[in-house]
């Protein structure tokens, strides 16, 4: 359960995980240890420079952002503020950490220049396309239908988390693009006060934070939001198994955030595991399949169309028509190609059907990742029995 503490109290202990620090963001950031945070998501004041009230065609007033926290005396004062909090965020980020900052045309270009001046390296800019934007009631400009997120590492040579395969899975097998169509925060997700009015004028949709955290963090990572508001970042972080630190100076926003966070139920560990890249998987040589007895020397392997048959050798190589080599080399050889993925090309016979030898690799990989030391005779017995029924030469 989260709690709200003062910046002074936060400074007395270690990293105040799953906590809202009440106070000014720059002062609170200074209390955090250097290189202690994995990801920063910042939704700073936009300095909207609104001039007069805005009304709909029926003359009803649009509830825009006119709070004191969004007002600055000049661009220079806004730039100084941006430099102060961005510098502290860079200090508290780990060398492998990244920063996300969201804004509109009013401020994002100034923020982008400042973070570059501080040494951040921009990785991407993301266009958040609002599926349901507010119309331009005056009819004097285009409907403002998007906001911009900047994603940056601490410097140009930093390594950082990017869960490419997880995002691809999230996008039904397609590479995730830099334009995201996500609805505004509406309905039951929009927090309201006792008077029925919005609890916060710029509450971001949880779907946006979900994508950010899946993209650039891992379960257990520490996520910092220096402009916590009503706690969207904390709610999503808690649900996805991340730790969070929020900074907020408005007591009303903190109350809403705490109530919201109490209601969040963290997902089970197996439900937040990320789809991994091939490089992250445990390497299993084909020779291990042979030495574990899942395939035995002399067994035949086939391509999917049974055009070629190769013989398994004791050292984990294959032979066909006098040629010998690895599963990849022999797969390429029989096809007359420069390369081949032998794991998906070669198949064994089981229950009268051809099955890719990659199934056997997956069995061994699952055992290794689970940390189990299972004797050869006990490894995937059903798969082994099926493989042993393969035709011998």
HELIX and SHEET records of a PDB file:
HELIX    1   1 UNK A    7  UNK A   12  1                                   6    
HELIX    2   2 UNK A   25  UNK A   29  1                                   5    
HELIX    3   3 UNK A   68  UNK A   70  5                                   3    
HELIX    4   4 UNK A   75  UNK A   92  1                                  18    
HELIX    5   5 UNK A  108  UNK A  117  1                                  10    
HELIX    6   6 UNK A  164  UNK A  170  1                                   7    
HELIX    7   7 UNK A  187  UNK A  189  5                                   3    
HELIX    8   8 UNK A  206  UNK A  216  1                                  11    
HELIX    9   9 UNK A  232  UNK A  239  1                                   8    
HELIX   10  10 UNK A  251  UNK A  262  1                                  12    
HELIX   11  11 UNK A  269  UNK A  271  5                                   3    
HELIX   12  12 UNK A  278  UNK A  280  5                                   3    
HELIX   13  13 UNK A  286  UNK A  291  1                                   6    
HELIX   14  14 UNK A  327  UNK A  335  1                                   9    
HELIX   15  15 UNK A  342  UNK A  345  1                                   4    
HELIX   16  16 UNK A  358  UNK A  370  1                                  13    
HELIX   17  17 UNK A  376  UNK A  378  5                                   3    
HELIX   18  18 UNK A  381  UNK A  388  1                                   8    
SHEET    1   A 9 UNK A   3  UNK A   6  0                                        
SHEET    2   A 9 UNK A  19  UNK A  22  1                                        
SHEET    3   A 9 UNK A 243  UNK A 248  1                                        
SHEET    4   A 9 UNK A 222  UNK A 225  1                                        
SHEET    5   A 9 UNK A  37  UNK A  42  1                                        
SHEET    6   A 9 UNK A  93  UNK A 103  1                                        
SHEET    7   A 9 UNK A 146  UNK A 153 -1                                        
SHEET    8   A 9 UNK A 121  UNK A 130 -1                                        
SHEET    9   A 9 UNK A 179  UNK A 182  1                                        
SHEET    1   B 4 UNK A 300  UNK A 302  0                                        
SHEET    2   B 4 UNK A 309  UNK A 312 -1                                        
SHEET    3   B 4 UNK A 318  UNK A 320 -1                                        
SHEET    4   B 4 UNK A 323  UNK A 325 -1                                        
SHEET    1   C 2 UNK A 347  UNK A 350  0                                        
SHEET    2   C 2 UNK A 353  UNK A 356 -1                                        
END                                                                             
